[in-house]
Amino acid sequence: MPASDKASDKVLGKAIVLGPNDGKSYWQPVPANGFARNLFNDTTTASVHKYSLSVQTIAPGCYIREHTHDRNDEAAYVVAGKGFFQIDGEDHAVEAGSAVFVGYNRRHKWINPGPEPLTFVALFLPGGLDAFFAEIGRERQPGEPAPEPFARPANISEIEARSVFGWTDPEFAKRQGS
């Protein structure tokens, strides 16, 4: 057998298994509340492809305000709860088992009008959403109770501009007095 066909001669990529409480997790500010759990990204996995994989939970009655990503594609799979994924102003009902994809510069928004949390797994290409969660959130420990809703950082516009956002709802900041 040629040397190139032997499995033992091949360079192996990293292999990582996370338990249900592993990974950095951050409480998120209003209006989403809830939390984000960063699972993997190209740095932690030594991947040659730029990406981030996270789980986000939106608290009951909350939402992720309308925004775009000017350099990123986003795919998500709903694992629990029911709500809406709004694309360019049109609501699409989602529930456990639903999947969504939104490409560059498409306006989108997650809405959880229900009494239960809405949780989805998000694949973000080429990555960076995990760093945003860490910068605007507060570190979360598994099992701890949710904090009282808290405001976004005062410099949220600067954080968004240098991270993964192309446009965010300017009316939200006005309504919040920031």
Kinemage of the C-alpha trace (Angstrom):
@kinemage 1
@onewidth
@group {chain A} dominant
@subgroup {mainchain}
@vectorlist {calphas} color= white
{ca met a 1} P 0.000 0.000 0.000
{ca pro a 2} L 1.416 3.456 -0.887
{ca ala a 3} L 2.485 5.514 2.129
{ca ser a 4} L 0.002 8.258 1.240
{ca asp a 5} L -2.911 5.845 1.685
{ca lys a 6} L -2.031 4.829 5.224
{ca ala a 7} L -4.134 6.550 7.875
{ca ser a 8} L -1.149 6.700 10.203
{ca asp a 9} L 0.706 8.958 7.743
{ca lys a 10} L -2.034 11.572 7.547
{ca val a 11} L -1.937 14.781 9.521
{ca leu a 12} L -4.717 14.735 12.065
{ca gly a 13} L -6.871 17.713 12.927
{ca lys a 14} L -7.958 18.470 16.467
{ca ala a 15} L -10.806 16.502 18.074
{ca ile a 16} L -12.782 18.120 20.909
{ca val a 17} L -15.850 16.972 22.832
{ca leu a 18} L -17.703 19.456 25.027
{ca gly a 19} L -20.084 18.456 27.775
{ca pro a 20} L -23.390 20.263 28.288
{ca asn a 21} L -21.817 22.815 30.638
{ca asp a 22} L -18.508 23.322 28.804
{ca gly a 23} L -17.555 26.380 26.796
{ca lys a 24} L -17.654 30.037 27.751
{ca ser a 25} L -21.155 31.355 28.361
{ca tyr a 26} L -22.361 34.949 28.663
{ca trp a 27} L -25.570 36.553 29.853
{ca gln a 28} L -26.782 38.919 27.145
{ca pro a 29} L -28.145 42.439 27.648
{ca val a 30} L -31.542 43.794 26.629
{ca pro a 31} L -33.463 43.276 24.433
{ca ala a 32} L -32.432 39.601 24.021
{ca asn a 33} L -31.674 38.897 27.678
{ca gly a 34} L -31.046 35.157 27.825
{ca phe a 35} L -27.517 33.936 27.190
{ca ala a 36} L -25.049 32.782 24.559
{ca arg a 37} L -22.733 29.798 24.907
{ca asn a 38} L -19.660 29.828 22.687
{ca leu a 39} L -18.839 26.297 21.586
{ca phe a 40} L -16.147 26.320 18.907
{ca asn a 41} L -14.338 28.688 16.593
{ca asp a 42} L -11.410 28.434 14.207
{ca thr a 43} L -8.953 29.367 16.972
{ca thr a 44} L -10.119 26.789 19.529
{ca thr a 45} L -10.277 24.010 16.920
{ca ala a 46} L -7.240 25.031 14.831
{ca ser a 47} L -9.500 24.922 11.780
{ca val a 48} L -8.251 26.339 8.509
{ca his a 49} L -11.773 27.722 7.968
{ca lys a 50} L -12.913 30.859 9.804
{ca tyr a 51} L -16.143 30.247 11.738
{ca ser a 52} L -17.849 30.343 15.110
{ca leu a 53} L -20.432 27.927 16.499
{ca ser a 54} L -22.567 28.985 19.435
{ca val a 55} L -25.877 28.361 21.141
{ca gln a 56} L -28.082 31.313 21.977
{ca thr a 57} L -31.145 31.377 24.192
{ca ile a 58} L -33.568 34.293 23.960
{ca ala a 59} L -35.590 34.842 27.121
{ca pro a 60} L -39.411 34.676 26.958
{ca gly a 61} L -40.963 37.859 25.587
{ca cys a 62} L -37.606 39.140 24.268
{ca tyr a 63} L -35.915 39.536 20.893
{ca ile a 64} L -32.657 40.171 19.069
{ca arg a 65} L -33.097 43.532 17.409
{ca glu a 66} L -33.034 43.887 13.639
{ca his a 67} L -29.531 43.992 12.124
{ca thr a 68} L -27.336 42.910 9.219
{ca his a 69} L -23.896 41.380 8.854
{ca asp a 70} L -21.850 42.923 6.054
{ca arg a 71} L -19.103 40.279 6.048
{ca asn a 72} L -20.784 37.165 7.437
{ca asp a 73} L -23.287 34.434 6.598
{ca glu a 74} L -25.375 32.953 9.391
{ca ala a 75} L -27.093 29.571 9.622
{ca ala a 76} L -29.137 28.523 12.637
{ca tyr a 77} L -31.016 25.461 13.840
{ca val a 78} L -33.756 25.850 16.465
{ca val a 79} L -33.407 23.266 19.242
{ca ala a 80} L -36.122 24.437 21.673
{ca gly a 81} L -39.026 26.850 21.863
{ca lys a 82} L -41.118 28.690 19.305
{ca gly a 83} L -40.911 32.146 17.821
{ca phe a 84} L -40.202 34.050 14.652
{ca phe a 85} L -37.206 34.711 12.452
{ca gln a 86} L -37.827 37.944 10.575
{ca ile a 87} L -36.058 38.452 7.225
{ca asp a 88} L -36.352 41.853 5.537
{ca gly a 89} L -39.494 42.603 7.564
{ca glu a 90} L -41.270 39.289 6.916
{ca asp a 91} L -41.942 37.001 9.893
{ca his a 92} L -41.275 33.271 9.507
{ca ala a 93} L -42.564 30.999 12.281
{ca val a 94} L -39.812 28.802 13.754
{ca glu a 95} L -39.827 26.009 16.312
{ca ala a 96} L -37.619 23.121 17.372
{ca gly a 97} L -36.406 21.488 14.160
{ca ser a 98} L -36.556 24.670 12.037
{ca ala a 99} L -33.445 25.902 10.262
{ca val a 100} L -32.657 29.342 8.832
{ca phe a 101} L -29.937 30.830 6.673
{ca val a 102} L -29.307 34.510 6.102
{ca gly a 103} L -26.533 35.857 3.910
{ca tyr a 104} L -24.668 39.144 3.741
{ca asn a 105} L -26.575 42.397 4.285
{ca arg a 106} L -29.995 40.790 4.813
{ca arg a 107} L -31.956 42.482 7.593
{ca his a 108} L -33.000 39.934 10.194
{ca lys a 109} L -34.338 39.650 13.720
{ca trp a 110} L -35.177 36.850 16.183
{ca ile a 111} L -38.426 37.248 18.160
{ca asn a 112} L -39.547 35.140 21.121
{ca pro a 113} L -43.116 36.179 22.008
{ca gly a 114} L -43.804 32.977 23.939
{ca pro a 115} L -43.636 31.950 27.581
{ca glu a 116} L -40.648 29.597 27.084
{ca pro a 117} L -37.039 30.301 26.071
{ca leu a 118} L -36.183 30.101 22.353
{ca thr a 119} L -32.845 28.341 21.792
{ca phe a 120} L -30.904 27.886 18.567
{ca val a 121} L -27.474 26.732 17.429
{ca ala a 122} L -25.777 29.298 15.177
{ca leu a 123} L -22.989 28.738 12.681
{ca phe a 124} L -21.395 32.038 11.756
{ca leu a 125} L -19.060 32.304 8.789
{ca pro a 126} L -16.343 33.622 8.815
{ca gly a 127} L -16.758 33.928 12.564
{ca gly a 128} L -16.569 36.664 15.178
{ca leu a 129} L -20.015 36.484 16.755
{ca asp a 130} L -18.552 34.638 19.741
{ca ala a 131} L -16.195 37.547 20.484
{ca phe a 132} L -19.130 39.964 20.294
{ca phe a 133} L -21.108 37.888 22.837
{ca ala a 134} L -18.156 37.956 25.221
{ca glu a 135} L -17.613 41.689 24.858
{ca ile a 136} L -21.202 42.807 25.464
{ca gly a 137} L -22.234 40.105 27.926
{ca arg a 138} L -21.530 39.125 31.492
{ca glu a 139} L -19.859 35.812 32.216
{ca arg a 140} L -22.385 33.102 33.084
{ca gln a 141} L -21.868 30.001 35.205
{ca pro a 142} L -24.031 26.935 34.469
{ca gly a 143} L -27.043 26.661 36.728
{ca glu a 144} L -26.926 30.201 38.103
{ca pro a 145} L -30.153 32.226 37.982
{ca ala a 146} L -30.546 34.865 35.285
{ca pro a 147} L -29.557 38.362 36.359
{ca glu a 148} L -31.945 41.281 36.221
{ca pro a 149} L -32.058 42.650 32.665
{ca phe a 150} L -29.057 44.895 32.053
{ca ala a 151} L -28.234 47.569 29.492
{ca arg a 152} L -25.984 47.156 26.502
{ca pro a 153} L -22.526 48.751 26.889
{ca ala a 154} L -22.447 52.515 26.416
{ca asn a 155} L -20.091 52.067 23.446
{ca ile a 156} L -22.302 49.464 21.727
{ca ser a 157} L -22.229 51.323 18.387
{ca glu a 158} L -18.421 51.219 18.351
{ca ile a 159} L -18.373 47.523 19.316
{ca glu a 160} L -20.871 46.657 16.578
{ca ala a 161} L -19.033 48.710 13.929
{ca arg a 162} L -15.697 46.962 14.548
{ca ser a 163} L -17.136 43.483 14.964
{ca val a 164} L -19.641 41.576 12.847
{ca phe a 165} L -22.427 44.044 12.142
{ca gly a 166} L -23.125 46.041 9.017
{ca trp a 167} L -26.266 47.803 10.243
{ca thr a 168} L -28.283 47.749 13.456
{ca asp a 169} L -31.686 49.215 14.220
{ca pro a 170} L -30.968 52.878 15.096
{ca glu a 171} L -34.410 53.264 16.654
{ca phe a 172} L -33.535 50.732 19.368
{ca ala a 173} L -30.753 52.965 20.723
{ca lys a 174} L -33.094 55.982 20.672
{ca arg a 175} L -35.786 54.091 22.568
{ca gln a 176} L -33.212 53.024 25.182
{ca gly a 177} L -31.844 56.557 25.595
{ca ser a 178} L -28.343 55.664 24.372
